[in-house]
Amino acid sequence: MSATARGSARLRAIQYGVVAQLSVIGMINYLDRATLAIANPLVRQDMGLSVGQMGLLLSAFPLTYALAQLPLGLIIDRLGSRLLLGLGLVVWSLAQCLSGFSGNATQLWALRFMLGVGEAPTLPSSTKVVRRWFASHERGTPVGIFTGANHLGQALAAPVLTLLMIGLGWRWMFVLMGLAGFIAAAAWFFFYRDPADAKLSETDLAHLRAGDTERTAQVMDFALWRRLFAFRTSWGLFLGVFGSSYMGTIYLTWLPGYMEMEHHLSVGKTGLLITVPYACSVVGSVFAGWVSDRLARQGISPINSGRIPFVAGLLGIAFFTVLTAQSSGLMTALLWLSCAMFFGQLSGSCSWIVASAAVPENCLGSFGSIQNFFGYLGGALAPAITGLAVQATGSFTVPLMAGAAISVIGAAIYWFVPNGPITAMDLVRAPAMKAQP
């Protein structure tokens, strides 16, 4: 690809820096949300919680994260991703620090609520940043990289947080992660600027607009926000992501508990072994971005170049989750878990690639946040239902099989319901909150 087609050397350097910052923030983001899952056995012991109570506590973050998505998306589109991502990072880092001083489950639940509110702008803001800094045919790779970094945070969480917890206690683990977030927030505000403030050449600005079918100066408002619900495409993507996040959150929140209860591993051994499936999820995220860009360069539409690997990912995670549920040996379960988490991140990453192609840039923050709401609605239900099911049956088989079934249903909805991208003119003409015929 020629230098002109790729943009100037200065533009590429800025793009690399932007992706690097989003990746570091994403790593911290997922390290922070994994802290309670890693500390699950010790927190239950210290606070005298049952498995069912721990499941409800694990649901506090995804529930509040989901609810916060609805207003924050509109705010991101009005105030910008730079401000909202930075402020959110400050809020969630404060919640992490204070979690180390919590005295009971109620206080910890409230701080997980605060964590959910603070982390809520991160993925929609990051997707909007990529939409602004990359042309349409090259967005898959940066999305795959920063979502892969999220799951690299998960992979690092197992050994790093386990070592911190064993060496310093679970409370200092929370405090130190909060301090890391404050440093990242300072760097974000100091270094990041939107393209409009970066003094780019006209050639580079034209490169960033390449492939976009339309640009609109229309300001996002509540009326337009409501109209996003008027399309088959919106509901197909929202419900498909619900299915993807339900299964993914089971692994995010209950994988350490699964290894401890099903395979009778110690905290230390669990922390080391689950690094393998988390590492596979990182590979899945980066692979998803590469596949999406490759399909786009072959002439497949931007929205379908993301939908194809998304559906393949959901079917893959369902298949390997069934094998996991039926396995009895530790190494066999670890193999199937690794495959499941690889395929799960095909859908996890591609959901943001599809969102970026589904709507005009002026409402991407809102659309992405609504999509994330549905995803984390599934994410809020998954850990609680899983905990209660394990408590009732004494096994993870039933919740894993149920999650696999939900994944298959989500794949079918994601493929058959959407009927193309939503244009700015579509949004102007659509009646709010009324299904499009």
Rosetta blueprint (number, residue, H / E / L):
1 M L
2 S L
3 A H
4 T H
5 A H
6 R H
7 G L
8 S L
9 A H
10 R H
11 L H
12 R H
13 A H
14 I H
15 Q H
16 Y H
17 G H
18 V H
19 V H
20 A H
21 Q H
22 L H
23 S H
24 V H
25 I H
26 G H
27 M H
28 I H
29 N H
30 Y H
31 L H
32 D H
33 R H
34 A H
35 T H
36 L H
37 A H
38 I H
39 A L
40 N H
41 P H
42 L H
43 V H
44 R H
45 Q H
46 D H
47 M H
48 G L
49 L L
50 S L
51 V H
52 G H
53 Q H
54 M H
55 G H
56 L H
57 L H
58 L H
59 S L
60 A H
61 F H
62 P H
63 L H
64 T H
65 Y H
66 A H
67 L H
68 A H
69 Q H
70 L H
71 P H
72 L H
73 G H
74 L H
75 I H
76 I H
77 D H
78 R H
79 L H
80 G L
81 S H
82 R H
83 L H
84 L H
85 L H
86 G H
87 L H
88 G H
89 L H
90 V H
91 V H
92 W H
93 S H
94 L H
95 A H
96 Q H
97 C H
98 L H
99 S H
100 G L
101 F L
102 S L
103 G L
104 N L
105 A H
106 T H
107 Q H
108 L H
109 W H
110 A H
111 L H
112 R H
113 F H
114 M H
115 L H
116 G H
117 V H
118 G H
119 E H
120 A L
121 P L
122 T H
123 L H
124 P H
125 S H
126 S H
127 T H
128 K H
129 V H
130 V H
131 R H
132 R H
133 W H
134 F L
135 A L
136 S H
137 H H
138 E H
139 R L
140 G H
141 T H
142 P H
143 V H
144 G H
145 I H
146 F H
147 T H
148 G H
149 A H
150 N H
151 H H
152 L H
153 G H
154 Q H
155 A H
156 L H
157 A H
158 A H
159 P H
160 V H
161 L H
162 T H
163 L H
164 L H
165 M H
166 I H
167 G H
168 L H
169 G L
170 W H
171 R H
172 W H
173 M H
174 F H
175 V H
176 L H
177 M H
178 G H
179 L H
180 A H
181 G H
182 F H
183 I H
184 A H
185 A H
186 A H
187 A H
188 W H
189 F H
190 F H
191 F H
192 Y L
193 R L
194 D L
195 P H
196 A H
197 D H
198 A L
199 K L
200 L L
201 S L
202 E H
203 T H
204 D H
205 L H
206 A H
207 H H
208 L H
209 R H
210 A L
211 G L
212 D L
213 T L
214 E L
215 R L
216 T L
217 A L
218 Q L
219 V L
220 M L
221 D L
222 F H
223 A H
224 L H
225 W H
226 R H
227 R H
228 L H
229 F H
230 A H
231 F L
232 R H
233 T H
234 S H
235 W H
236 G H
237 L H
238 F H
239 L H
240 G H
241 V H
242 F H
243 G H
244 S H
245 S H
246 Y H
247 M H
248 G H
249 T H
250 I H
251 Y H
252 L H
253 T H
254 W H
255 L H
256 P H
257 G H
258 Y H
259 M H
260 E H
261 M H
262 E H
263 H H
264 H L
265 L L
266 S L
267 V H
268 G H
269 K H
270 T H
271 G H
272 L H
273 L H
274 I L
275 T H
276 V H
277 P H
278 Y H
279 A H
280 C H
281 S H
282 V H
283 V H
284 G H
285 S H
286 V H
287 F H
288 A H
289 G H
290 W H
291 V H
292 S H
293 D H
294 R H
295 L H
296 A H
297 R H
298 Q L
299 G L
300 I L
301 S L
302 P H
303 I H
304 N H
305 S H
306 G H
307 R H
308 I H
309 P H
310 F H
311 V H
312 A H
313 G H
314 L H
315 L H
316 G H
317 I H
318 A H
319 F H
320 F H
321 T H
322 V H
323 L H
324 T H
325 A H
326 Q H
327 S L
328 S L
329 G L
330 L H
331 M H
332 T H
333 A H
334 L H
335 L H
336 W H
337 L H
338 S H
339 C H
340 A H
341 M H
342 F H
343 F H
344 G H
345 Q H
346 L H
347 S H
348 G H
349 S H
350 C H
351 S H
352 W H
353 I H
354 V H
355 A H
356 S H
357 A H
358 A H
359 V L
360 P L
361 E H
362 N H
363 C H
364 L H
365 G H
366 S H
367 F H
368 G H
369 S H
370 I H
371 Q H
372 N H
373 F H
374 F H
375 G H
376 Y H
377 L H
378 G H
379 G H
380 A H
381 L H
382 A H
383 P H
384 A H
385 I H
386 T H
387 G H
388 L H
389 A H
390 V H
391 Q H
392 A H
393 T H
394 G L
395 S L
396 F L
397 T H
398 V H
399 P H
400 L H
401 M H
402 A H
403 G H
404 A H
405 A H
406 I H
407 S H
408 V H
409 I H
410 G H
411 A H
412 A H
413 I H
414 Y H
415 W H
416 F H
417 V L
418 P L
419 N L
420 G L
421 P L
422 I L
423 T L
424 A H
425 M H
426 D H
427 L H
428 V H
429 R H
430 A L
431 P L
432 A L
433 M L
434 K L
435 A L
436 Q L
437 P L
